[in-house]
């Protein structure tokens, strides 16, 4: 049976309304949408220290944008890690309604549902551009919301770091042997891969990294990339800075919203939250891309940081284990299987395109730069 398009339905409705309703001037009856004058004051809790560039500052800008777009009908007070709840209690705080919003990364909540790690990042997986496409046009966001629904949460992608660095080490890595027994702060699926390669993965929030590395609680750490890592001062306690970021080819920053709180908003404020998160998602990636190289130059030029590439045998082992970890994750349950299948299918398709698009262009640009 033929079904009219959404645009056609909307236009038809508008035409009927115009035909049946007497013409009025703007000074006459303009009844606002019910609830449109109501104001809301929300709390947003983060897994990041207050004012941390790129991560915490993006959440602050998000809150400011929502307030500005809503004419202060929805105002949000932002709390850094430990100010209202600890970094790793953000999920529970928003799920229970203690706070209406949270800003974090989904791989921290693997204890709630192991498949959530995929919505943070996947070792040897998709880049930020590819992941955004999967989430918004490949069904990824719908799957993510299906996983969060039992927890009274609605997730929104709200930022991305782009490809990260492999991490900070106090000794040079020459082969896979140097990974054996190494204690490294590394979350998510990357931590699983690191353990299979012989390392010891340690879970720590960002505000504990500096002291933990300085005191020997851990031997190495990854965080984000030069822009964030410079702000953390990690160059003061580690010498070797390794790439490429095999463990986090992108890192999705999430805005999680308590479902009941979100449903209490009128439709226009719901749309403002959605659009503000979408804008923040791109804005944060833009910021990291713009700031990383200057920060890296500061580290190497002024602080003596030694930039190193991971040895080939280390990268090869990580690649093998990354596939195994994702294979096993797909066996957790039916929903996990659907998420992994969706992710892998999208990555396969987009990789074919990028082989003749971005990758091919980078190749010719690199050749031109060298000539």
Backbone torsions as a table, in degrees:
resi	resn	phi	psi	omega
1	UNK	NA	136.3	-179.7
2	UNK	-70.3	132.7	178.1
3	UNK	-116.2	129.9	179.9
4	UNK	-65.0	149.0	179.3
5	UNK	-69.4	159.6	178.8
6	UNK	-60.6	-40.9	179.9
7	UNK	-61.5	-42.2	179.9
8	UNK	-62.6	-42.0	179.2
9	UNK	-62.0	-45.4	-178.7
10	UNK	-62.1	-45.7	-179.2
11	UNK	-63.4	-41.5	179.7
12	UNK	-62.4	-42.4	179.7
13	UNK	-61.9	-42.8	-180.0
14	UNK	-64.1	-41.5	-179.7
15	UNK	-63.5	-43.4	178.4
16	UNK	-62.2	-42.5	-179.3
17	UNK	-62.0	-41.8	179.7
18	UNK	-65.0	-37.1	-177.6
19	UNK	-70.8	-33.1	-173.6
20	UNK	-94.6	-14.3	-174.7
21	UNK	-106.9	127.5	178.1
22	UNK	-59.6	144.7	178.0
23	UNK	-67.4	133.4	178.9
24	UNK	-128.8	153.6	174.3
25	UNK	-84.7	165.9	-179.0
26	UNK	-64.4	-22.0	-178.4
27	UNK	-78.7	-13.9	179.9
28	UNK	-87.4	-161.5	-171.4
29	UNK	-58.3	108.2	176.7
30	UNK	-125.7	71.6	-175.6
31	UNK	-65.7	124.3	179.9
32	UNK	-68.7	157.9	175.5
33	UNK	-59.2	138.7	-178.0
34	UNK	-56.1	129.2	178.6
35	UNK	86.9	-3.4	-174.3
36	UNK	-69.0	-20.8	179.2
37	UNK	-92.8	-5.4	-179.4
38	UNK	-70.4	143.6	179.0
39	UNK	-110.9	153.3	-177.8
40	UNK	-133.7	137.9	175.8
41	UNK	-120.6	114.6	-174.3
42	UNK	-114.6	162.4	173.0
43	UNK	-112.6	139.4	174.1
44	UNK	-121.6	121.8	179.8
45	UNK	-108.0	142.4	-174.6
46	UNK	-118.4	158.7	170.2
47	UNK	-91.5	4.4	-175.9
48	UNK	-112.1	151.1	172.7
49	UNK	-61.5	147.6	179.7
50	UNK	-57.0	136.8	174.8
51	UNK	69.5	11.4	176.6
52	UNK	-65.8	122.4	-177.5
53	UNK	-57.0	140.2	174.7
54	UNK	85.8	-40.8	-179.1
55	UNK	-101.2	-68.2	-179.8
56	UNK	-65.4	-38.5	-178.5
57	UNK	-66.5	-29.7	177.6
58	UNK	-69.0	-35.2	176.4
59	UNK	-67.2	-37.8	177.3
60	UNK	-63.4	-43.9	179.0
61	UNK	-64.7	-38.1	177.1
62	UNK	-58.7	-47.0	179.6
63	UNK	-62.9	-41.7	179.1
64	UNK	-63.6	-41.1	-179.7
65	UNK	-65.6	-40.9	178.9
66	UNK	-63.1	-42.4	178.5
67	UNK	-63.1	-43.8	-178.4
68	UNK	-66.3	-44.7	-178.1
69	UNK	-68.9	-27.5	-179.3
70	UNK	-95.2	5.2	-176.8
71	UNK	55.5	41.7	178.4
72	UNK	65.3	19.2	173.3
73	UNK	-76.1	-25.2	173.8
74	UNK	-127.2	107.4	178.4
75	UNK	-112.4	144.8	-171.6
76	UNK	-131.4	124.3	174.5
77	UNK	-94.2	126.9	-174.4
78	UNK	-100.0	130.4	179.5
79	UNK	-116.4	131.6	175.6
80	UNK	-75.9	169.5	180.0
81	UNK	-56.4	127.6	178.0
82	UNK	88.2	-11.4	-179.9
83	UNK	-77.3	-37.8	179.5
84	UNK	-121.1	-44.9	172.1
85	UNK	-140.0	155.8	176.4
86	UNK	-62.2	160.2	-174.6
87	UNK	-54.3	-41.3	-175.4
88	UNK	-92.7	14.5	174.8
89	UNK	-114.1	11.9	-179.8
90	UNK	-61.2	-45.0	-178.8
91	UNK	-56.6	-51.6	-177.5
92	UNK	-64.8	-36.4	-178.4
93	UNK	-64.5	-41.8	-179.0
94	UNK	-77.4	-37.7	179.0
95	UNK	-60.6	-39.6	-177.7
96	UNK	-82.6	-14.7	-177.5
97	UNK	91.8	4.8	174.8
98	UNK	-59.7	-36.0	170.1
99	UNK	-131.3	150.2	-177.7
100	UNK	-83.0	-24.5	-176.5
101	UNK	-136.8	153.1	173.3
102	UNK	-138.0	150.6	179.0
103	UNK	-128.0	115.3	-171.9
104	UNK	-162.2	-151.4	176.7
105	UNK	-138.4	135.4	-170.0
106	UNK	-64.5	-25.7	-177.5
107	UNK	-69.9	-11.2	175.1
108	UNK	-71.4	-16.5	-171.7
109	UNK	-107.5	27.2	-178.8
110	UNK	-59.8	-25.4	177.4
111	UNK	-66.8	-22.8	176.9
112	UNK	-80.4	-42.8	178.2
113	UNK	-159.1	113.5	-175.2
114	UNK	-53.4	-32.1	-176.1
115	UNK	-67.4	-15.5	-179.6
116	UNK	-60.8	-22.2	179.0
117	UNK	-58.0	-33.4	-178.2
118	UNK	-63.3	-32.2	-177.7
119	UNK	-81.9	-1.3	170.7
120	UNK	-94.2	-58.8	176.2
121	UNK	-174.4	162.5	179.8
122	UNK	-130.8	123.5	176.9
123	UNK	-54.8	132.9	-176.7
124	UNK	59.9	24.2	-178.8
125	UNK	-96.6	-147.6	-172.6
126	UNK	-83.7	154.0	175.0
127	UNK	-76.6	178.5	179.4
128	UNK	-61.2	-46.3	-179.4
129	UNK	-60.5	-43.0	-179.1
130	UNK	-69.4	-41.1	-179.9
131	UNK	-65.1	-42.6	176.6
132	UNK	-58.3	-40.5	179.0
133	UNK	-64.8	-41.7	178.2
134	UNK	-63.4	-45.0	-178.0
135	UNK	-63.9	-45.3	-171.5
136	UNK	-91.3	-24.9	-176.4
137	UNK	-131.4	2.9	-179.4
138	UNK	-120.0	10.7	178.1
139	UNK	88.8	-0.5	-177.0
140	UNK	-64.6	-41.6	-178.0
141	UNK	-67.1	-37.3	177.5
142	UNK	-62.2	-39.9	178.0
143	UNK	-67.1	-41.3	178.6
144	UNK	-60.0	-43.5	179.7
145	UNK	-68.6	-29.7	175.5
146	UNK	-66.4	-38.3	178.4
147	UNK	-68.6	-38.3	-176.3
148	UNK	-79.8	-20.9	-172.8
149	UNK	-53.3	-43.3	-179.4
150	UNK	-65.0	-14.5	-178.5
151	UNK	-99.5	10.6	178.6
152	UNK	64.1	36.2	-177.0
153	UNK	-128.2	148.0	172.2
154	UNK	-122.0	119.7	179.1
155	UNK	-92.7	147.0	172.6
156	UNK	-132.6	129.9	170.0
157	UNK	-62.3	130.5	-173.5
158	UNK	-138.1	24.0	178.7
159	UNK	158.8	161.7	176.8
160	UNK	-157.5	140.5	-178.4
161	UNK	-84.7	-16.0	-166.8
162	UNK	75.2	-169.3	-179.7
163	UNK	-62.9	129.6	-178.6
164	UNK	-92.5	-179.1	174.2
165	UNK	-93.0	158.4	-177.7
166	UNK	-75.6	-22.0	173.1
167	UNK	134.1	178.7	-176.7
168	UNK	-107.4	134.5	-178.7
169	UNK	-137.1	148.6	178.1
170	UNK	-95.7	0.0	172.7
171	UNK	-141.4	155.0	-177.4
172	UNK	-73.4	143.0	177.7
173	UNK	-102.0	121.7	-179.7
174	UNK	-108.7	-21.3	-180.0
175	UNK	-163.4	178.4	179.1
176	UNK	-61.7	-24.9	178.6
177	UNK	-58.8	-31.5	-177.2
178	UNK	-74.8	-9.8	177.4
179	UNK	-85.4	-23.6	-172.7
180	UNK	-60.1	121.7	177.8
181	UNK	76.5	0.7	-178.3
182	UNK	-71.3	129.0	178.6
183	UNK	-91.9	116.5	-175.2
184	UNK	-132.2	134.7	171.5
185	UNK	-74.6	114.2	-179.9
186	UNK	-157.4	112.8	-174.9
187	UNK	-89.5	179.0	170.6
188	UNK	66.1	-157.4	179.9
189	UNK	-64.8	-27.8	175.8
190	UNK	-59.4	-36.9	176.9
191	UNK	-64.1	-39.3	177.1
192	UNK	-62.7	-43.2	179.1
193	UNK	-63.3	-45.2	-178.7
194	UNK	-60.0	-39.7	179.6
195	UNK	-67.4	-38.7	179.1
196	UNK	-66.4	-27.1	178.6
197	UNK	-81.2	-2.7	176.3
198	UNK	110.8	-3.2	178.3
199	UNK	-86.9	178.3	177.2
200	UNK	-119.4	112.3	-178.7
201	UNK	-84.6	130.0	-179.9
202	UNK	-117.9	136.4	179.7
203	UNK	-100.3	119.8	179.5
204	UNK	-142.2	143.0	172.4
205	UNK	-73.6	162.3	-175.4
206	UNK	-58.9	-35.4	-175.8
207	UNK	-73.6	-2.1	177.5
208	UNK	-109.2	-0.2	-173.7
209	UNK	-66.0	-49.8	-173.9
210	UNK	-58.1	-52.6	-178.0
211	UNK	-64.8	-39.1	-178.4
212	UNK	-65.4	-40.4	178.0
213	UNK	-73.1	-37.7	-178.9
214	UNK	-65.8	-37.2	-176.2
215	UNK	-93.1	-2.4	177.9
216	UNK	87.2	8.4	174.1
217	UNK	-60.8	-35.3	173.1
218	UNK	-127.8	156.0	179.8
219	UNK	-95.7	-19.5	-176.1
220	UNK	-157.6	163.3	177.3
221	UNK	-153.5	149.0	164.8
222	UNK	-112.0	150.5	174.2
223	UNK	-130.7	-88.9	-179.8
224	UNK	-131.3	-85.3	-178.7
225	UNK	-162.3	-175.7	-172.1
226	UNK	-52.6	-43.5	-176.3
227	UNK	-59.9	-49.9	178.9
228	UNK	-72.6	-41.5	-174.6
229	UNK	-67.1	-34.4	175.7
230	UNK	-63.9	-42.3	179.0
231	UNK	-63.5	-32.1	178.3
232	UNK	-77.5	-15.7	-179.3
233	UNK	74.6	24.1	-176.9
234	UNK	-65.8	-22.1	177.6
235	UNK	-66.6	-16.5	179.4
236	UNK	-79.5	-15.1	-175.1
237	UNK	-127.6	3.3	176.8
238	UNK	-145.1	148.3	-174.1
239	UNK	-102.2	-40.3	-172.2
240	UNK	-100.2	128.6	-177.3
241	UNK	-119.0	114.1	-170.7
242	UNK	-103.8	150.2	174.7
243	UNK	-140.0	166.9	-3.4
244	UNK	-82.0	164.6	-178.0
245	UNK	-81.2	69.1	-178.4
246	UNK	-55.7	-34.2	-172.6
247	UNK	-79.4	-24.5	-179.5
248	UNK	-141.2	80.2	176.6
249	UNK	-68.2	-10.4	167.1
250	UNK	-163.7	164.5	174.6
251	UNK	-141.8	113.1	-178.2
252	UNK	-78.7	123.8	170.1
253	UNK	-87.9	130.4	-176.5
254	UNK	-104.6	142.3	162.5
255	UNK	-104.3	111.8	175.7
256	UNK	-101.8	138.0	-177.5
257	UNK	-125.4	134.1	175.2
258	UNK	-60.5	126.4	-173.1
259	UNK	-61.5	-43.4	-179.4
260	UNK	-64.0	-39.2	178.5
261	UNK	-65.5	-42.5	-179.6
262	UNK	-63.1	-42.1	-179.5
263	UNK	-67.1	-20.8	179.0
264	UNK	-77.4	-14.2	-179.9
265	UNK	-79.5	146.3	171.4
266	UNK	-67.1	159.5	-173.8
267	UNK	-54.8	-36.5	-177.6
268	UNK	-69.0	-35.9	177.3
269	UNK	-71.2	-35.2	174.2
270	UNK	-59.4	-43.7	179.8
271	UNK	-65.9	-36.2	177.6
272	UNK	-62.8	-43.5	177.2
273	UNK	-59.9	-45.8	-179.0
274	UNK	-61.2	-48.0	-176.7
275	UNK	-70.1	-38.4	178.4
276	UNK	-63.4	-39.9	177.5
277	UNK	-65.1	-41.5	179.7
278	UNK	-63.5	-40.3	177.7
279	UNK	-66.3	-41.6	178.9
280	UNK	-64.1	-34.4	179.0
281	UNK	-57.7	-45.9	179.4
282	UNK	-76.9	-40.0	-176.8
283	UNK	-60.9	-41.3	-178.6
284	UNK	-66.4	-41.3	176.5
285	UNK	-62.4	-41.6	178.0
286	UNK	-59.6	-42.0	-178.0
287	UNK	-65.1	-47.1	179.0
288	UNK	-60.8	-42.9	-179.4
289	UNK	-61.6	-38.9	-178.5
290	UNK	-73.3	-31.4	-171.1
291	UNK	-99.3	-19.8	-170.1
292	UNK	-62.3	-47.0	-173.7
293	UNK	-67.2	-40.5	177.7
294	UNK	-62.4	-38.7	178.8
295	UNK	-67.3	-40.1	177.9
296	UNK	-64.0	-40.7	178.1
297	UNK	-62.5	-36.6	176.5
298	UNK	-64.0	-43.3	-179.5
299	UNK	-62.2	-49.3	-175.9
300	UNK	-76.7	-35.2	-176.0
301	UNK	-83.1	-33.9	-174.8
302	UNK	-109.7	-20.4	-174.2
303	UNK	-119.8	3.8	174.6
304	UNK	70.5	20.9	178.3
305	UNK	-67.3	137.7	179.5
306	UNK	-99.8	113.6	-179.9
307	UNK	-83.8	128.8	-176.9
308	UNK	-136.6	150.1	173.3
309	UNK	-97.5	139.1	178.6
310	UNK	-60.8	142.7	179.3
311	UNK	-60.6	149.6	-177.8
312	UNK	-57.1	-38.6	-177.6
313	UNK	-70.3	-29.6	176.1
314	UNK	-67.5	-47.5	179.9
315	UNK	-63.9	-36.8	179.2
316	UNK	-65.9	-44.1	179.1
317	UNK	-64.2	-43.9	179.1
318	UNK	-59.1	-41.0	-179.5
319	UNK	-61.8	-44.7	179.5
320	UNK	-61.0	-47.6	-178.0
321	UNK	-69.5	-30.6	178.7
322	UNK	-61.8	-41.1	178.2
323	UNK	-64.8	-42.7	179.9
324	UNK	-61.4	-44.0	-178.2
325	UNK	-62.2	-43.2	-179.7
326	UNK	-69.9	-36.9	175.7
327	UNK	-57.2	-46.1	-177.4
328	UNK	-69.7	-35.7	179.0
329	UNK	-61.8	-34.8	-179.3
330	UNK	-66.6	-15.6	-179.0
331	UNK	-92.0	-0.4	-176.5
332	UNK	-61.2	-48.5	-179.3
333	UNK	-167.7	178.6	-175.9
334	UNK	-63.6	-40.7	-179.9
335	UNK	-66.5	-41.1	177.5
336	UNK	-61.4	-40.0	178.3
337	UNK	-62.0	-40.5	179.1
338	UNK	-67.5	-39.0	179.4
339	UNK	-64.1	-48.9	-178.9
340	UNK	-63.4	-41.6	179.1
341	UNK	-62.8	-42.8	179.1
342	UNK	-63.5	-45.3	-179.2
343	UNK	-61.0	-49.1	-176.7
344	UNK	-66.2	-39.6	179.0
345	UNK	-63.8	-42.7	-179.5
346	UNK	-66.4	-42.2	179.7
347	UNK	-62.4	-40.2	179.0
348	UNK	-61.6	-45.5	-178.5
349	UNK	-67.8	-46.1	-177.0
350	UNK	-70.3	-28.5	177.1
351	UNK	-66.0	-36.8	177.1
352	UNK	-63.5	-39.8	177.9
353	UNK	-67.7	-46.0	-176.5
354	UNK	-68.4	-22.1	176.0
355	UNK	-62.0	-32.5	179.7
356	UNK	-106.4	3.7	179.7
357	UNK	-116.6	-99.4	-176.4
358	UNK	-55.4	-50.3	-176.5
359	UNK	-62.5	-43.3	179.3
360	UNK	-64.0	-38.9	179.0
361	UNK	-67.5	-42.8	177.7
362	UNK	-58.8	-38.4	179.4
363	UNK	-61.4	-47.3	-178.2
364	UNK	-73.4	-30.4	177.7
365	UNK	-68.0	-41.4	178.6
366	UNK	-63.0	-40.8	179.0
367	UNK	-63.8	-41.2	179.0
368	UNK	-66.0	-38.2	-179.9
369	UNK	-65.5	-33.1	-176.6
370	UNK	-82.4	-19.1	-176.5
371	UNK	-81.0	NA	NA
